[in-house]
């Protein structure tokens, strides 16, 4: 039976789950033990989006897909999707530093700086499934896993296939993709895929270009397999800047910074192995090397930007043992990461040599056939050798966190869970330092604890769920655009709950609805009692899906996002961002190995801003695109 999130009613429809029988093999879920396990019952709200659901979604990229998932708030300030803010549990402007985004277990959002997320490094055509864990995951995934994690699992080259896609749409956008998977004998598989995408995007001076090549070589051997992954990414986007309210009213598509841009190149090489050690234990390990280089110009009102560069070299080793002591599932591992980072701007250099090392362990123990307990412990250390404008500073720290959770199944259709999980986030180099205004180096590292409980009821015809949580943080790291400085919020907390319903009205009609509530509050210090900026209190989703035959589909998605305070408005005195409602319509038709797809985003042409900020220069807004469309033809042949 499909692992379902407590908010699965608003995620991509899990058709296979609705058709499942008691003898259906449960799906493989990786994120709960950092290893592929069937039917893993972890004490958290989880969502699994499979290959068919991804293909049926009509989404062009991960950002579009995640907009449908309850418990996740997506805000795009640039408009190309590659640098969107992915918020889980209400962090606003620092959301991307409080969630872990992984590809096959490798983090793609860097620990050294907060400016880059690399969503354009993920191609949905190459994805087998996406696993989402809501809430703290500090034991298995450590630094930054405060609000939750998203693990993208790519396809293995286990069968010969050929795929291609050509699409185009609004703002002179187009995309071309081609891929090949070939079996080189019985034990070796090779897959290669190339993509190019261009668009002028909604705003003036907002053009983007993405070129990407992915390759995987996999060798099967007795008791396991080994692999080599490689990726080359060239990601360019112009950034037109935020608009004042008067500019927004006059021309919401205009650019205020016509010369600003980001031009990023990334190269990743990863070697891994999974090998059985007898009947009960196995070892899994990965060694990844990553080289990121960025050229950019970023301006502020009254302060034109100048050409700058950002270089990052990272090496990461992640070995672990997974096995069983009787009925217990045990995970023991280590995470080792070294990053050399250098930012060169007109204000002077900011550099860091950062080493993060951690040991962790987790045990999943079945107390009875209906009750299981999960417990874990992690110890992590960070060493920061910072060079801020020629002034060297050493900042080291360590943290130990624990977790305890329960899952109770009174009946097969019911799942009840509760857990407490400690978490942490090490401050990044651009948070430790602030060259323009001489901020002292040395923010405190963020620590917290999450408490949550939930229940879900699943049958062949429907899924119902509820979850509730409290997240308490000390020294939450944030950014104040008014004073242009990084700050620690002494104490803050989030209270939230979510409801969902997913119902098969008939063999051809599927409906779903869900609602999320977050009360995010600063609970001490100067702004005690204020809400955390850029966190909507209310968020709701609806969908209706019509599938008269298996070879074609029509789907309507409606999302409501409530008011939220502007970024950096810790006093909550500026006019908030207006609430907005957006409807998207998508359809596809299969013709043999071909699929024809069409999508209309913002069907009714709503004018709104997903994000904005209050600063010393005034209140700025980033307008979202109005009605736009996309059509494509794709081909996939598999043996």
Number of C-alpha atoms within 10 A of each C-alpha: 21 23 24 22 31 31 30 30 30 28 30 22 26 20 15 15 21 19 13 15 12 8 7 12 12 16 17 16 25 19 27 21 20 19 19 14 16 13 14 18 21 23 26 28 28 24 25 24 24 21 18 15 19 22 15 19 21 22 18 19 18 20 21 16 19 19 20 24 22 28 35 20 24 21 23 19 21 24 24 24 20 23 20 22 23 27 24 26 30 30 26 28 25 20 25 24 32 27 27 31 26 20 16 16 19 19 17 17 21 20 21 26 19 18 13 18 21 19 17 19 23 19 19 19 22 19 19 16 20 25 22 23 25 26 26 34 27 30 27 26 24 25 24 27 25 33 27 26 26 24 21 26 21 19 15 17 20 17 13 16 16 17 19 19 19 15 19 19 17 16 15 12 18 19 19 17 20 19 20 18 22 17 17 13 7 9 13 18 21 21 24 19 21 18 18 15 18 20 20 20 21 23 23 17 22 23 22 24 19 22 20 22 19 20 18 22 21 23 17 16 12 8 12 15 17 18 19 18 16 18 19 17 20 19 20 22 26 28 28 26 26 25 23 18 13 9 16 17 9 10 11 24 20 20 20 19 21 15 17 22 23 17 18 21 18 19 17 17 17 19 18 18 18 21 17 17 14 9 9 12 16 18 19 20 17 20 18 19 17 18 17 16 17 19 16 21 19 19 18 12 14 7 8 12 17 14 13 16 17 19 17 21 17 20 18 21 19 18 18 20 21 23 20 16 11 8 11 17 20 20 23 21 20 19 19 17 19 19 21 17 21 21 19 16 17 11 13 13 17 22 26 24 20 23 19 21 17 23 19 23 21 24 21 25 19 16 13 9 9 13 16 20 22 21 19 21 20 24 17 21 16 20 17 23 18 24 19 23 16 11 10 13 14 14 16 15 13 14 16 18 20 19 22 19 21 23 23 21 17 12 9 13 13 15 21 20 23 22 22 20 24 25 31 27 24 27 28 20 28 20 23 24 24 19 18 11 11 11 16 13 21 16 21 21 19 23 20 22 21 23 19 24 21 23 21 24 18 22 17 16 15 18 24 24 25 22 23 19 20 20 25 20 23 20 18 25 26 22 17 19 16 16 12 15 20 20 18 19 23 19 19 23 21 20 18 20 19 21 24 26 23 26 20 18 11 11 11 13 15 21 21 25 24 27 21 25 20 21 18 26 22 21 19 14 12 12 17 16 16 19 24 30 25 27 29 23 18 17 24 22 25 22 24 17 19 17 16 12 10 9 12 17 19 19 21 18 22 18 21 15 20 16 17 24 28 27 29 24 24 22 15 18 11 16 13 18 21 13 16 16 17 20 20 19 19 22 21 22 18 16 11 10 11 16 18 17 20 19 24 20 19 21 18 14 13 15 15 19 20 21 26 26 25 23 18 11 12 13 18 20 24 25 25 22 20 15 18 17 18 19 19 20 17 19 17 17 13 10 6
